[in-house]
Amino acid sequence: MKPSPYPTLAYDRLLNILPQDLSNATTDHGVWKLPNGDKYYKLCLEYHTTTNMSPDEVYERGKKHIFLNSILNEKQVESWHDFQTSITNFENDSEQKFLMIIVKSCENIDNEIDKYFLSVCRPATKCIVERMPQLKEATAVAVHYFPATFYGKTPEKKVFK
């Protein structure tokens, strides 16, 4: 049987069209080149990231994550969980240090208040600073202030998250 000339003709046509089509092609690919491409790209980002972040914000956040991963690799942190644990420990230490700073500040104020006010104006009770109970932390505001009662039985209290 004699081979059909049709596949050869189609291939020849393709070879003739390709050089013309390649001259129209550019290297700056992207959906942004299409009509309303920027809007379409933003909608795709909203769908896939489930946020309203702009493309530039997504890019910046990605750069931050890459930077964080490079630091993790430099410090040879074995896993993200180890890093999270170390950050949590650091945050807990920071909270304790912050609480101690506030306690010391209240003590300093209490020790120095006589220089500036008459003893009649001085509160009858000292200020108490304490950490908020953990089961209330998630839903509470960062700081609660409970003033001392007028008759001086209940002390002033500051509760920190």
Buried (B, 14 or more C-beta within 10 A) or exposed (E): EEEEEEEEEEEEEEEEEEEEEEEEEEEEEEEEEEEEEEEEBBEEBEEEEEEEBEEEEBEEEEEEEEEEEEEBEEEEBEEEEEBEEEEEEEEEEEEEEEBEEBBEEBEEEEEEEEEEEEEEEEBEEEBBBEEBEEEEEEEEEEEBEEEBEEEEEEBBBBBBB
